[in-house]
Amino acid sequence: MRCPLNGVRNISEFICGGEVIDMPDADNCNDREWADYIFMENNTRGVVREWWLHAPTSYWFIAERDTVSNEIIKTYPASEVYNQRIDYPDTQT
């Protein structure tokens, strides 16, 4: 697999982190919607965007993979999709 940071590496160095899906608004979603976001997968047939980790460097990136053929079509830094910072309210009192 081609890591955007480290180049072509053996597939054994990578861990799949699941599908890339939009995070619900934590302030305006219910527990079921949040649990669905955290635990459920769509299991789509065809090309999906997934989180992948290059374990030796702890580098997270996105890969487009065909779930039918298991072919990795494209890999790219997560910053190409997520280019804005999300600030969470301070929950410590």
PyMOL Python script that loads the backbone (N, CA, C, O; Angstrom):
from pymol import cmd

cmd.read_pdbstr("""\
ATOM      1  N   MET A   1       0.860  -1.176   0.000  1.00  0.00           N
ATOM      2  CA  MET A   1       0.000   0.000   0.000  1.00  0.00           C
ATOM      3  C   MET A   1       0.904   1.236   0.000  1.00  0.00           C
ATOM      4  O   MET A   1       1.985   1.238   0.589  1.00  0.00           O
ATOM      5  N   ARG A   2       0.433   2.274  -0.672  1.00  0.00           N
ATOM      6  CA  ARG A   2       1.187   3.529  -0.689  1.00  0.00           C
ATOM      7  C   ARG A   2       0.709   4.418   0.456  1.00  0.00           C
ATOM      8  O   ARG A   2      -0.445   4.843   0.491  1.00  0.00           O
ATOM      9  N   CYS A   3       1.606   4.685   1.377  1.00  0.00           N
ATOM     10  CA  CYS A   3       1.340   5.621   2.470  1.00  0.00           C
ATOM     11  C   CYS A   3       1.692   7.024   1.971  1.00  0.00           C
ATOM     12  O   CYS A   3       2.770   7.212   1.406  1.00  0.00           O
ATOM     13  N   PRO A   4       0.818   8.008   2.162  1.00  0.00           N
ATOM     14  CA  PRO A   4       1.119   9.361   1.702  1.00  0.00           C
ATOM     15  C   PRO A   4       2.372   9.958   2.358  1.00  0.00           C
ATOM     16  O   PRO A   4       2.998  10.852   1.788  1.00  0.00           O
ATOM     17  N   LEU A   5       2.737   9.478   3.535  1.00  0.00           N
ATOM     18  CA  LEU A   5       3.902   9.992   4.248  1.00  0.00           C
ATOM     19  C   LEU A   5       5.161   9.179   3.960  1.00  0.00           C
ATOM     20  O   LEU A   5       6.245   9.743   3.814  1.00  0.00           O
ATOM     21  N   ASN A   6       5.016   7.845   3.878  1.00  0.00           N
ATOM     22  CA  ASN A   6       6.171   6.952   3.831  1.00  0.00           C
ATOM     23  C   ASN A   6       6.359   6.217   2.511  1.00  0.00           C
ATOM     24  O   ASN A   6       7.311   5.448   2.373  1.00  0.00           O
ATOM     25  N   GLY A   7       5.485   6.431   1.545  1.00  0.00           N
ATOM     26  CA  GLY A   7       5.608   5.745   0.263  1.00  0.00           C
ATOM     27  C   GLY A   7       5.077   4.321   0.321  1.00  0.00           C
ATOM     28  O   GLY A   7       4.308   3.975   1.218  1.00  0.00           O
ATOM     29  N   VAL A   8       5.485   3.503  -0.631  1.00  0.00           N
ATOM     30  CA  VAL A   8       4.993   2.130  -0.718  1.00  0.00           C
ATOM     31  C   VAL A   8       5.585   1.301   0.421  1.00  0.00           C
ATOM     32  O   VAL A   8       6.799   1.257   0.622  1.00  0.00           O
ATOM     33  N   ARG A   9       4.686   0.646   1.157  1.00  0.00           N
ATOM     34  CA  ARG A   9       5.084  -0.198   2.300  1.00  0.00           C
ATOM     35  C   ARG A   9       4.306  -1.507   2.237  1.00  0.00           C
ATOM     36  O   ARG A   9       3.288  -1.599   1.551  1.00  0.00           O
ATOM     37  N   ASN A  10       4.788  -2.512   2.952  1.00  0.00           N
ATOM     38  CA  ASN A  10       4.117  -3.802   3.022  1.00  0.00           C
ATOM     39  C   ASN A  10       2.767  -3.640   3.713  1.00  0.00           C
ATOM     40  O   ASN A  10       2.660  -2.923   4.708  1.00  0.00           O
ATOM     41  N   ILE A  11       1.744  -4.297   3.196  1.00  0.00           N
ATOM     42  CA  ILE A  11       0.391  -4.174   3.749  1.00  0.00           C
ATOM     43  C   ILE A  11       0.326  -4.581   5.222  1.00  0.00           C
ATOM     44  O   ILE A  11      -0.570  -4.140   5.942  1.00  0.00           O
ATOM     45  N   SER A  12       1.250  -5.406   5.672  1.00  0.00           N
ATOM     46  CA  SER A  12       1.247  -5.833   7.072  1.00  0.00           C
ATOM     47  C   SER A  12       1.539  -4.682   8.038  1.00  0.00           C
ATOM     48  O   SER A  12       1.339  -4.826   9.244  1.00  0.00           O
ATOM     49  N   GLU A  13       2.010  -3.544   7.524  1.00  0.00           N
ATOM     50  CA  GLU A  13       2.300  -2.387   8.364  1.00  0.00           C
ATOM     51  C   GLU A  13       1.071  -1.505   8.607  1.00  0.00           C
ATOM     52  O   GLU A  13       1.164  -0.503   9.316  1.00  0.00           O
ATOM     53  N   PHE A  14      -0.073  -1.865   8.031  1.00  0.00           N
ATOM     54  CA  PHE A  14      -1.252  -1.005   8.079  1.00  0.00           C
ATOM     55  C   PHE A  14      -2.397  -1.637   8.848  1.00  0.00           C
ATOM     56  O   PHE A  14      -2.538  -2.859   8.903  1.00  0.00           O
ATOM     57  N   ILE A  15      -3.215  -0.769   9.442  1.00  0.00           N
ATOM     58  CA  ILE A  15      -4.416  -1.190  10.157  1.00  0.00           C
ATOM     59  C   ILE A  15      -5.573  -0.343   9.638  1.00  0.00           C
ATOM     60  O   ILE A  15      -5.476   0.883   9.579  1.00  0.00           O
ATOM     61  N   CYS A  16      -6.671  -1.003   9.262  1.00  0.00           N
ATOM     62  CA  CYS A  16      -7.847  -0.272   8.789  1.00  0.00           C
ATOM     63  C   CYS A  16      -8.636   0.243   9.986  1.00  0.00           C
ATOM     64  O   CYS A  16      -8.886  -0.490  10.943  1.00  0.00           O
ATOM     65  N   GLY A  17      -9.025   1.518   9.920  1.00  0.00           N
ATOM     66  CA  GLY A  17      -9.757   2.132  11.013  1.00  0.00           C
ATOM     67  C   GLY A  17     -11.235   2.351  10.740  1.00  0.00           C
ATOM     68  O   GLY A  17     -11.923   2.998  11.529  1.00  0.00           O
ATOM     69  N   GLY A  18     -11.731   1.815   9.626  1.00  0.00           N
ATOM     70  CA  GLY A  18     -13.155   1.947   9.330  1.00  0.00           C
ATOM     71  C   GLY A  18     -13.447   3.044   8.330  1.00  0.00           C
ATOM     72  O   GLY A  18     -12.559   3.780   7.897  1.00  0.00           O
ATOM     73  N   GLU A  19     -14.707   3.131   7.980  1.00  0.00           N
ATOM     74  CA  GLU A  19     -15.156   4.070   6.956  1.00  0.00           C
ATOM     75  C   GLU A  19     -15.037   5.526   7.403  1.00  0.00           C
ATOM     76  O   GLU A  19     -15.169   5.842   8.585  1.00  0.00           O
ATOM     77  N   VAL A  20     -14.790   6.388   6.446  1.00  0.00           N
ATOM     78  CA  VAL A  20     -14.810   7.832   6.687  1.00  0.00           C
ATOM     79  C   VAL A  20     -16.260   8.278   6.559  1.00  0.00           C
ATOM     80  O   VAL A  20     -16.846   8.210   5.479  1.00  0.00           O
ATOM     81  N   ILE A  21     -16.829   8.730   7.659  1.00  0.00           N
ATOM     82  CA  ILE A  21     -18.209   9.219   7.657  1.00  0.00           C
ATOM     83  C   ILE A  21     -18.251  10.550   8.399  1.00  0.00           C
ATOM     84  O   ILE A  21     -17.392  10.837   9.232  1.00  0.00           O
ATOM     85  N   ASP A  22     -19.248  11.347   8.089  1.00  0.00           N
ATOM     86  CA  ASP A  22     -19.388  12.645   8.732  1.00  0.00           C
ATOM     87  C   ASP A  22     -19.777  12.479  10.199  1.00  0.00           C
ATOM     88  O   ASP A  22     -20.654  11.684  10.536  1.00  0.00           O
ATOM     89  N   MET A  23     -19.115  13.237  11.054  1.00  0.00           N
ATOM     90  CA  MET A  23     -19.411  13.199  12.477  1.00  0.00           C
ATOM     91  C   MET A  23     -20.660  14.024  12.756  1.00  0.00           C
ATOM     92  O   MET A  23     -20.772  15.153  12.278  1.00  0.00           O
ATOM     93  N   PRO A  24     -21.608  13.474  13.527  1.00  0.00           N
ATOM     94  CA  PRO A  24     -22.784  14.270  13.869  1.00  0.00           C
ATOM     95  C   PRO A  24     -22.404  15.387  14.839  1.00  0.00           C
ATOM     96  O   PRO A  24     -21.376  15.321  15.513  1.00  0.00           O
ATOM     97  N   ASP A  25     -23.241  16.396  14.893  1.00  0.00           N
ATOM     98  CA  ASP A  25     -23.031  17.497  15.830  1.00  0.00           C
ATOM     99  C   ASP A  25     -23.238  16.958  17.250  1.00  0.00           C
ATOM    100  O   ASP A  25     -24.354  16.614  17.637  1.00  0.00           O
ATOM    101  N   ALA A  26     -22.159  16.893  18.009  1.00  0.00           N
ATOM    102  CA  ALA A  26     -22.217  16.308  19.349  1.00  0.00           C
ATOM    103  C   ALA A  26     -23.182  17.028  20.276  1.00  0.00           C
ATOM    104  O   ALA A  26     -23.711  16.429  21.213  1.00  0.00           O
ATOM    105  N   ASP A  27     -23.413  18.308  20.019  1.00  0.00           N
ATOM    106  CA  ASP A  27     -24.324  19.077  20.870  1.00  0.00           C
ATOM    107  C   ASP A  27     -25.785  18.876  20.507  1.00  0.00           C
ATOM    108  O   ASP A  27     -26.660  19.160  21.325  1.00  0.00           O
ATOM    109  N   ASN A  28     -26.074  18.395  19.307  1.00  0.00           N
ATOM    110  CA  ASN A  28     -27.460  18.306  18.837  1.00  0.00           C
ATOM    111  C   ASN A  28     -27.880  16.915  18.379  1.00  0.00           C
ATOM    112  O   ASN A  28     -28.900  16.781  17.703  1.00  0.00           O
ATOM    113  N   CYS A  29     -27.132  15.888  18.724  1.00  0.00           N
ATOM    114  CA  CYS A  29     -27.561  14.539  18.345  1.00  0.00           C
ATOM    115  C   CYS A  29     -27.918  13.757  19.605  1.00  0.00           C
ATOM    116  O   CYS A  29     -27.471  14.076  20.706  1.00  0.00           O
ATOM    117  N   ASN A  30     -28.734  12.728  19.411  1.00  0.00           N
ATOM    118  CA  ASN A  30     -29.108  11.918  20.562  1.00  0.00           C
ATOM    119  C   ASN A  30     -28.103  10.765  20.734  1.00  0.00           C
ATOM    120  O   ASN A  30     -27.205  10.593  19.910  1.00  0.00           O
ATOM    121  N   ASP A  31     -28.259   9.994  21.792  1.00  0.00           N
ATOM    122  CA  ASP A  31     -27.324   8.910  22.096  1.00  0.00           C
ATOM    123  C   ASP A  31     -27.283   7.861  20.988  1.00  0.00           C
ATOM    124  O   ASP A  31     -26.216   7.335  20.671  1.00  0.00           O
ATOM    125  N   ARG A  32     -28.435   7.555  20.401  1.00  0.00           N
ATOM    126  CA  ARG A  32     -28.481   6.549  19.335  1.00  0.00           C
ATOM    127  C   ARG A  32     -27.690   7.008  18.102  1.00  0.00           C
ATOM    128  O   ARG A  32     -26.944   6.226  17.512  1.00  0.00           O
ATOM    129  N   GLU A  33     -27.858   8.281  17.717  1.00  0.00           N
ATOM    130  CA  GLU A  33     -27.120   8.808  16.569  1.00  0.00           C
ATOM    131  C   GLU A  33     -25.613   8.781  16.833  1.00  0.00           C
ATOM    132  O   GLU A  33     -24.832   8.450  15.942  1.00  0.00           O
ATOM    133  N   TRP A  34     -25.206   9.129  18.057  1.00  0.00           N
ATOM    134  CA  TRP A  34     -23.787   9.115  18.390  1.00  0.00           C
ATOM    135  C   TRP A  34     -23.251   7.676  18.396  1.00  0.00           C
ATOM    136  O   TRP A  34     -22.159   7.418  17.889  1.00  0.00           O
ATOM    137  N   ALA A  35     -24.015   6.749  18.964  1.00  0.00           N
ATOM    138  CA  ALA A  35     -23.593   5.342  18.989  1.00  0.00           C
ATOM    139  C   ALA A  35     -23.498   4.782  17.571  1.00  0.00           C
ATOM    140  O   ALA A  35     -22.576   4.023  17.273  1.00  0.00           O
ATOM    141  N   ASP A  36     -24.428   5.139  16.700  1.00  0.00           N
ATOM    142  CA  ASP A  36     -24.361   4.704  15.300  1.00  0.00           C
ATOM    143  C   ASP A  36     -23.084   5.210  14.641  1.00  0.00           C
ATOM    144  O   ASP A  36     -22.435   4.479  13.893  1.00  0.00           O
ATOM    145  N   TYR A  37     -22.728   6.447  14.915  1.00  0.00           N
ATOM    146  CA  TYR A  37     -21.510   7.032  14.345  1.00  0.00           C
ATOM    147  C   TYR A  37     -20.271   6.273  14.837  1.00  0.00           C
ATOM    148  O   TYR A  37     -19.372   5.980  14.050  1.00  0.00           O
ATOM    149  N   ILE A  38     -20.224   5.962  16.114  1.00  0.00           N
ATOM    150  CA  ILE A  38     -19.048   5.318  16.702  1.00  0.00           C
ATOM    151  C   ILE A  38     -18.944   3.839  16.332  1.00  0.00           C
ATOM    152  O   ILE A  38     -17.852   3.360  16.025  1.00  0.00           O
ATOM    153  N   PHE A  39     -20.057   3.111  16.355  1.00  0.00           N
ATOM    154  CA  PHE A  39     -19.988   1.653  16.290  1.00  0.00           C
ATOM    155  C   PHE A  39     -20.482   1.002  14.997  1.00  0.00           C
ATOM    156  O   PHE A  39     -20.103  -0.134  14.710  1.00  0.00           O
ATOM    157  N   MET A  40     -21.305   1.677  14.220  1.00  0.00           N
ATOM    158  CA  MET A  40     -21.910   1.035  13.052  1.00  0.00           C
ATOM    159  C   MET A  40     -21.125   1.329  11.779  1.00  0.00           C
ATOM    160  O   MET A  40     -20.535   2.400  11.635  1.00  0.00           O
ATOM    161  N   GLU A  41     -21.123   0.362  10.854  1.00  0.00           N
ATOM    162  CA  GLU A  41     -20.497   0.532   9.551  1.00  0.00           C
ATOM    163  C   GLU A  41     -21.537   0.300   8.471  1.00  0.00           C
ATOM    164  O   GLU A  41     -22.461  -0.493   8.654  1.00  0.00           O
ATOM    165  N   ASN A  42     -21.391   0.990   7.343  1.00  0.00           N
ATOM    166  CA  ASN A  42     -22.342   0.835   6.249  1.00  0.00           C
ATOM    167  C   ASN A  42     -22.126  -0.449   5.467  1.00  0.00           C
ATOM    168  O   ASN A  42     -23.069  -0.990   4.890  1.00  0.00           O
ATOM    169  N   ASN A  43     -20.880  -0.948   5.442  1.00  0.00           N
ATOM    170  CA  ASN A  43     -20.548  -2.172   4.709  1.00  0.00           C
ATOM    171  C   ASN A  43     -20.981  -2.069   3.242  1.00  0.00           C
ATOM    172  O   ASN A  43     -21.629  -2.966   2.703  1.00  0.00           O
ATOM    173  N   THR A  44     -20.609  -0.968   2.622  1.00  0.00           N
ATOM    174  CA  THR A  44     -20.987  -0.666   1.247  1.00  0.00           C
ATOM    175  C   THR A  44     -20.222  -1.535   0.262  1.00  0.00           C
ATOM    176  O   THR A  44     -19.033  -1.797   0.442  1.00  0.00           O
ATOM    177  N   ARG A  45     -20.910  -1.978  -0.775  1.00  0.00           N
ATOM    178  CA  ARG A  45     -20.281  -2.726  -1.855  1.00  0.00           C
ATOM    179  C   ARG A  45     -19.795  -1.715  -2.898  1.00  0.00           C
ATOM    180  O   ARG A  45     -20.579  -0.911  -3.402  1.00  0.00           O
ATOM    181  N   GLY A  46     -18.510  -1.761  -3.214  1.00  0.00           N
ATOM    182  CA  GLY A  46     -17.942  -0.826  -4.177  1.00  0.00           C
ATOM    183  C   GLY A  46     -16.847   0.006  -3.535  1.00  0.00           C
ATOM    184  O   GLY A  46     -16.216  -0.422  -2.568  1.00  0.00           O
ATOM    185  N   VAL A  47     -16.627   1.185  -4.071  1.00  0.00           N
ATOM    186  CA  VAL A  47     -15.545   2.043  -3.602  1.00  0.00           C
ATOM    187  C   VAL A  47     -15.984   2.806  -2.353  1.00  0.00           C
ATOM    188  O   VAL A  47     -17.027   3.460  -2.345  1.00  0.00           O
ATOM    189  N   VAL A  48     -15.173   2.713  -1.299  1.00  0.00           N
ATOM    190  CA  VAL A  48     -15.431   3.423  -0.046  1.00  0.00           C
ATOM    191  C   VAL A  48     -14.162   4.163   0.376  1.00  0.00           C
ATOM    192  O   VAL A  48     -13.044   3.789   0.020  1.00  0.00           O
ATOM    193  N   ARG A  49     -14.381   5.228   1.147  1.00  0.00           N
ATOM    194  CA  ARG A  49     -13.248   5.935   1.763  1.00  0.00           C
ATOM    195  C   ARG A  49     -13.094   5.389   3.178  1.00  0.00           C
ATOM    196  O   ARG A  49     -14.065   5.288   3.928  1.00  0.00           O
ATOM    197  N   GLU A  50     -11.846   5.036   3.532  1.00  0.00           N
ATOM    198  CA  GLU A  50     -11.572   4.442   4.839  1.00  0.00           C
ATOM    199  C   GLU A  50     -10.378   5.128   5.496  1.00  0.00           C
ATOM    200  O   GLU A  50      -9.478   5.647   4.835  1.00  0.00           O
ATOM    201  N   TRP A  51     -10.411   5.106   6.823  1.00  0.00           N
ATOM    202  CA  TRP A  51      -9.258   5.530   7.611  1.00  0.00           C
ATOM    203  C   TRP A  51      -8.259   4.379   7.656  1.00  0.00           C
ATOM    204  O   TRP A  51      -8.638   3.230   7.883  1.00  0.00           O
ATOM    205  N   TRP A  52      -6.991   4.688   7.443  1.00  0.00           N
ATOM    206  CA  TRP A  52      -5.930   3.690   7.569  1.00  0.00           C
ATOM    207  C   TRP A  52      -4.808   4.268   8.417  1.00  0.00           C
ATOM    208  O   TRP A  52      -4.533   5.467   8.381  1.00  0.00           O
ATOM    209  N   LEU A  53      -4.171   3.395   9.178  1.00  0.00           N
ATOM    210  CA  LEU A  53      -3.059   3.770  10.041  1.00  0.00           C
ATOM    211  C   LEU A  53      -1.806   3.048   9.577  1.00  0.00           C
ATOM    212  O   LEU A  53      -1.804   1.827   9.423  1.00  0.00           O
ATOM    213  N   HIS A  54      -0.738   3.809   9.355  1.00  0.00           N
ATOM    214  CA  HIS A  54       0.574   3.185   9.152  1.00  0.00           C
ATOM    215  C   HIS A  54       1.139   2.999  10.554  1.00  0.00           C
ATOM    216  O   HIS A  54       1.615   3.952  11.169  1.00  0.00           O
ATOM    217  N   ALA A  55       1.083   1.765  11.058  1.00  0.00           N
ATOM    218  CA  ALA A  55       1.380   1.474  12.464  1.00  0.00           C
ATOM    219  C   ALA A  55       2.792   1.878  12.900  1.00  0.00           C
ATOM    220  O   ALA A  55       2.929   2.426  13.994  1.00  0.00           O
ATOM    221  N   PRO A  56       3.849   1.642  12.115  1.00  0.00           N
ATOM    222  CA  PRO A  56       5.196   2.006  12.588  1.00  0.00           C
ATOM    223  C   PRO A  56       5.379   3.502  12.844  1.00  0.00           C
ATOM    224  O   PRO A  56       6.197   3.888  13.679  1.00  0.00           O
ATOM    225  N   THR A  57       4.628   4.346  12.137  1.00  0.00           N
ATOM    226  CA  THR A  57       4.785   5.788  12.330  1.00  0.00           C
ATOM    227  C   THR A  57       3.564   6.449  12.959  1.00  0.00           C
ATOM    228  O   THR A  57       3.576   7.656  13.198  1.00  0.00           O
ATOM    229  N   SER A  58       2.518   5.684  13.229  1.00  0.00           N
ATOM    230  CA  SER A  58       1.263   6.208  13.795  1.00  0.00           C
ATOM    231  C   SER A  58       0.659   7.296  12.915  1.00  0.00           C
ATOM    232  O   SER A  58       0.068   8.248  13.425  1.00  0.00           O
ATOM    233  N   TYR A  59       0.801   7.164  11.607  1.00  0.00           N
ATOM    234  CA  TYR A  59       0.296   8.152  10.660  1.00  0.00           C
ATOM    235  C   TYR A  59      -1.052   7.706  10.115  1.00  0.00           C
ATOM    236  O   TYR A  59      -1.152   6.654   9.483  1.00  0.00           O
ATOM    237  N   TRP A  60      -2.096   8.508  10.358  1.00  0.00           N
ATOM    238  CA  TRP A  60      -3.438   8.234   9.857  1.00  0.00           C
ATOM    239  C   TRP A  60      -3.635   8.935   8.527  1.00  0.00           C
ATOM    240  O   TRP A  60      -3.216  10.080   8.356  1.00  0.00           O
ATOM    241  N   PHE A  61      -4.270   8.254   7.587  1.00  0.00           N
ATOM    242  CA  PHE A  61      -4.567   8.830   6.277  1.00  0.00           C
ATOM    243  C   PHE A  61      -5.837   8.189   5.738  1.00  0.00           C
ATOM    244  O   PHE A  61      -6.414   7.312   6.381  1.00  0.00           O
ATOM    245  N   ILE A  62      -6.271   8.618   4.568  1.00  0.00           N
ATOM    246  CA  ILE A  62      -7.486   8.093   3.953  1.00  0.00           C
ATOM    247  C   ILE A  62      -7.133   7.316   2.698  1.00  0.00           C
ATOM    248  O   ILE A  62      -6.281   7.727   1.910  1.00  0.00           O
ATOM    249  N   ALA A  63      -7.803   6.186   2.529  1.00  0.00           N
ATOM    250  CA  ALA A  63      -7.636   5.378   1.319  1.00  0.00           C
ATOM    251  C   ALA A  63      -9.005   5.134   0.701  1.00  0.00           C
ATOM    252  O   ALA A  63      -9.999   4.956   1.404  1.00  0.00           O
ATOM    253  N   GLU A  64      -9.038   5.131  -0.618  1.00  0.00           N
ATOM    254  CA  GLU A  64     -10.240   4.714  -1.335  1.00  0.00           C
ATOM    255  C   GLU A  64      -9.999   3.271  -1.773  1.00  0.00           C
ATOM    256  O   GLU A  64      -9.038   2.972  -2.482  1.00  0.00           O
ATOM    257  N   ARG A  65     -10.902   2.376  -1.331  1.00  0.00           N
ATOM    258  CA  ARG A  65     -10.731   0.947  -1.577  1.00  0.00           C
ATOM    259  C   ARG A  65     -12.005   0.365  -2.159  1.00  0.00           C
ATOM    260  O   ARG A  65     -13.108   0.694  -1.721  1.00  0.00           O
ATOM    261  N   ASP A  66     -11.843  -0.506  -3.154  1.00  0.00           N
ATOM    262  CA  ASP A  66     -12.977  -1.227  -3.727  1.00  0.00           C
ATOM    263  C   ASP A  66     -13.217  -2.460  -2.859  1.00  0.00           C
ATOM    264  O   ASP A  66     -12.372  -3.353  -2.796  1.00  0.00           O
ATOM    265  N   THR A  67     -14.362  -2.506  -2.197  1.00  0.00           N
ATOM    266  CA  THR A  67     -14.645  -3.611  -1.282  1.00  0.00           C
ATOM    267  C   THR A  67     -14.940  -4.913  -2.006  1.00  0.00           C
ATOM    268  O   THR A  67     -14.942  -5.974  -1.381  1.00  0.00           O
ATOM    269  N   VAL A  68     -15.188  -4.859  -3.301  1.00  0.00           N
ATOM    270  CA  VAL A  68     -15.432  -6.078  -4.081  1.00  0.00           C
ATOM    271  C   VAL A  68     -14.104  -6.732  -4.456  1.00  0.00           C
ATOM    272  O   VAL A  68     -13.916  -7.930  -4.241  1.00  0.00           O
ATOM    273  N   SER A  69     -13.184  -5.943  -5.017  1.00  0.00           N
ATOM    274  CA  SER A  69     -11.900  -6.491  -5.470  1.00  0.00           C
ATOM    275  C   SER A  69     -10.798  -6.339  -4.426  1.00  0.00           C
ATOM    276  O   SER A  69      -9.730  -6.934  -4.568  1.00  0.00           O
ATOM    277  N   ASN A  70     -11.040  -5.554  -3.383  1.00  0.00           N
ATOM    278  CA  ASN A  70     -10.071  -5.245  -2.338  1.00  0.00           C
ATOM    279  C   ASN A  70      -8.908  -4.390  -2.857  1.00  0.00           C
ATOM    280  O   ASN A  70      -7.878  -4.275  -2.192  1.00  0.00           O
ATOM    281  N   GLU A  71      -9.068  -3.797  -4.026  1.00  0.00           N
ATOM    282  CA  GLU A  71      -8.025  -2.956  -4.620  1.00  0.00           C
ATOM    283  C   GLU A  71      -7.994  -1.588  -3.936  1.00  0.00           C
ATOM    284  O   GLU A  71      -9.029  -0.949  -3.751  1.00  0.00           O
ATOM    285  N   ILE A  72      -6.789  -1.153  -3.565  1.00  0.00           N
ATOM    286  CA  ILE A  72      -6.593   0.194  -3.055  1.00  0.00           C
ATOM    287  C   ILE A  72      -6.460   1.102  -4.276  1.00  0.00           C
ATOM    288  O   ILE A  72      -5.517   0.963  -5.055  1.00  0.00           O
ATOM    289  N   ILE A  73      -7.392   2.019  -4.441  1.00  0.00           N
ATOM    290  CA  ILE A  73      -7.436   2.866  -5.623  1.00  0.00           C
ATOM    291  C   ILE A  73      -6.587   4.119  -5.439  1.00  0.00           C
ATOM    292  O   ILE A  73      -5.865   4.528  -6.349  1.00  0.00           O
ATOM    293  N   LYS A  74      -6.676   4.726  -4.256  1.00  0.00           N
ATOM    294  CA  LYS A  74      -6.003   5.991  -4.020  1.00  0.00           C
ATOM    295  C   LYS A  74      -5.778   6.153  -2.528  1.00  0.00           C
ATOM    296  O   LYS A  74      -6.603   5.719  -1.724  1.00  0.00           O
ATOM    297  N   THR A  75      -4.670   6.775  -2.153  1.00  0.00           N
ATOM    298  CA  THR A  75      -4.434   7.146  -0.760  1.00  0.00           C
ATOM    299  C   THR A  75      -4.047   8.624  -0.723  1.00  0.00           C
ATOM    300  O   THR A  75      -3.420   9.135  -1.651  1.00  0.00           O
ATOM    301  N   TYR A  76      -4.428   9.305   0.363  1.00  0.00           N
ATOM    302  CA  TYR A  76      -4.101  10.722   0.481  1.00  0.00           C
ATOM    303  C   TYR A  76      -4.178  11.153   1.946  1.00  0.00           C
ATOM    304  O   TYR A  76      -4.828  10.502   2.765  1.00  0.00           O
ATOM    305  N   PRO A  77      -3.500  12.267   2.264  1.00  0.00           N
ATOM    306  CA  PRO A  77      -3.544  12.766   3.646  1.00  0.00           C
ATOM    307  C   PRO A  77      -4.967  13.156   4.047  1.00  0.00           C
ATOM    308  O   PRO A  77      -5.741  13.632   3.216  1.00  0.00           O
ATOM    309  N   ALA A  78      -5.301  12.957   5.295  1.00  0.00           N
ATOM    310  CA  ALA A  78      -6.626  13.334   5.797  1.00  0.00           C
ATOM    311  C   ALA A  78      -6.873  14.828   5.666  1.00  0.00           C
ATOM    312  O   ALA A  78      -8.024  15.260   5.615  1.00  0.00           O
ATOM    313  N   SER A  79      -5.817  15.618   5.610  1.00  0.00           N
ATOM    314  CA  SER A  79      -5.971  17.072   5.496  1.00  0.00           C
ATOM    315  C   SER A  79      -6.622  17.494   4.178  1.00  0.00           C
ATOM    316  O   SER A  79      -7.099  18.623   4.060  1.00  0.00           O
ATOM    317  N   GLU A  80      -6.646  16.600   3.188  1.00  0.00           N
ATOM    318  CA  GLU A  80      -7.350  16.919   1.940  1.00  0.00           C
ATOM    319  C   GLU A  80      -8.864  16.932   2.135  1.00  0.00           C
ATOM    320  O   GLU A  80      -9.583  17.576   1.371  1.00  0.00           O
ATOM    321  N   VAL A  81      -9.347  16.227   3.149  1.00  0.00           N
ATOM    322  CA  VAL A  81     -10.780  16.175   3.439  1.00  0.00           C
ATOM    323  C   VAL A  81     -11.105  17.035   4.654  1.00  0.00           C
ATOM    324  O   VAL A  81     -12.077  17.789   4.652  1.00  0.00           O
ATOM    325  N   TYR A  82     -10.287  16.913   5.681  1.00  0.00           N
ATOM    326  CA  TYR A  82     -10.522  17.622   6.939  1.00  0.00           C
ATOM    327  C   TYR A  82      -9.499  18.744   7.064  1.00  0.00           C
ATOM    328  O   TYR A  82      -8.381  18.533   7.534  1.00  0.00           O
ATOM    329  N   ASN A  83      -9.897  19.933   6.639  1.00  0.00           N
ATOM    330  CA  ASN A  83      -8.963  21.055   6.647  1.00  0.00           C
ATOM    331  C   ASN A  83      -9.370  22.162   7.616  1.00  0.00           C
ATOM    332  O   ASN A  83      -8.804  23.255   7.588  1.00  0.00           O
ATOM    333  N   GLN A  84     -10.353  21.876   8.476  1.00  0.00           N
ATOM    334  CA  GLN A  84     -10.758  22.842   9.494  1.00  0.00           C
ATOM    335  C   GLN A  84     -10.707  22.188  10.860  1.00  0.00           C
ATOM    336  O   GLN A  84     -11.070  21.022  11.020  1.00  0.00           O
ATOM    337  N   ARG A  85     -10.262  22.935  11.823  1.00  0.00           N
ATOM    338  CA  ARG A  85     -10.157  22.440  13.191  1.00  0.00           C
ATOM    339  C   ARG A  85     -11.542  22.455  13.848  1.00  0.00           C
ATOM    340  O   ARG A  85     -12.328  23.378  13.632  1.00  0.00           O
ATOM    341  N   ILE A  86     -11.827  21.442  14.639  1.00  0.00           N
ATOM    342  CA  ILE A  86     -13.065  21.398  15.424  1.00  0.00           C
ATOM    343  C   ILE A  86     -12.699  21.642  16.875  1.00  0.00           C
ATOM    344  O   ILE A  86     -11.922  20.884  17.456  1.00  0.00           O
ATOM    345  N   ASP A  87     -13.243  22.681  17.458  1.00  0.00           N
ATOM    346  CA  ASP A  87     -12.994  22.974  18.860  1.00  0.00           C
ATOM    347  C   ASP A  87     -14.180  22.471  19.686  1.00  0.00           C
ATOM    348  O   ASP A  87     -15.336  22.771  19.390  1.00  0.00           O
ATOM    349  N   TYR A  88     -13.867  21.712  20.712  1.00  0.00           N
ATOM    350  CA  TYR A  88     -14.896  21.174  21.589  1.00  0.00           C
ATOM    351  C   TYR A  88     -14.929  22.007  22.857  1.00  0.00           C
ATOM    352  O   TYR A  88     -13.895  22.504  23.304  1.00  0.00           O
ATOM    353  N   PRO A  89     -16.108  22.162  23.438  1.00  0.00           N
ATOM    354  CA  PRO A  89     -16.201  22.963  24.664  1.00  0.00           C
ATOM    355  C   PRO A  89     -15.430  22.273  25.793  1.00  0.00           C
ATOM    356  O   PRO A  89     -15.343  21.047  25.842  1.00  0.00           O
ATOM    357  N   ASP A  90     -14.892  23.058  26.669  1.00  0.00           N
ATOM    358  CA  ASP A  90     -14.184  22.540  27.842  1.00  0.00           C
ATOM    359  C   ASP A  90     -15.209  21.934  28.794  1.00  0.00           C
ATOM    360  O   ASP A  90     -16.098  22.632  29.280  1.00  0.00           O
ATOM    361  N   THR A  91     -15.086  20.647  29.056  1.00  0.00           N
ATOM    362  CA  THR A  91     -16.075  19.970  29.913  1.00  0.00           C
ATOM    363  C   THR A  91     -15.606  19.842  31.349  1.00  0.00           C
ATOM    364  O   THR A  91     -16.346  19.336  32.193  1.00  0.00           O
ATOM    365  N   GLN A  92     -14.389  20.290  31.647  1.00  0.00           N
ATOM    366  CA  GLN A  92     -13.896  20.212  33.025  1.00  0.00           C
ATOM    367  C   GLN A  92     -14.468  21.371  33.831  1.00  0.00           C
ATOM    368  O   GLN A  92     -14.528  22.506  33.358  1.00  0.00           O
ATOM    369  N   THR A  93     -14.885  21.065  35.055  1.00  0.00           N
ATOM    370  CA  THR A  93     -15.443  22.126  35.904  1.00  0.00           C
ATOM    371  C   THR A  93     -14.614  22.307  37.145  1.00  0.00           C
ATOM    372  O   THR A  93     -14.929  23.155  37.979  1.00  0.00           O
TER     373      THR A  93
END
""", "prot")
cmd.dss("prot")
cmd.show_as("cartoon", "prot")
cmd.util.cbc("prot")
cmd.orient("prot")
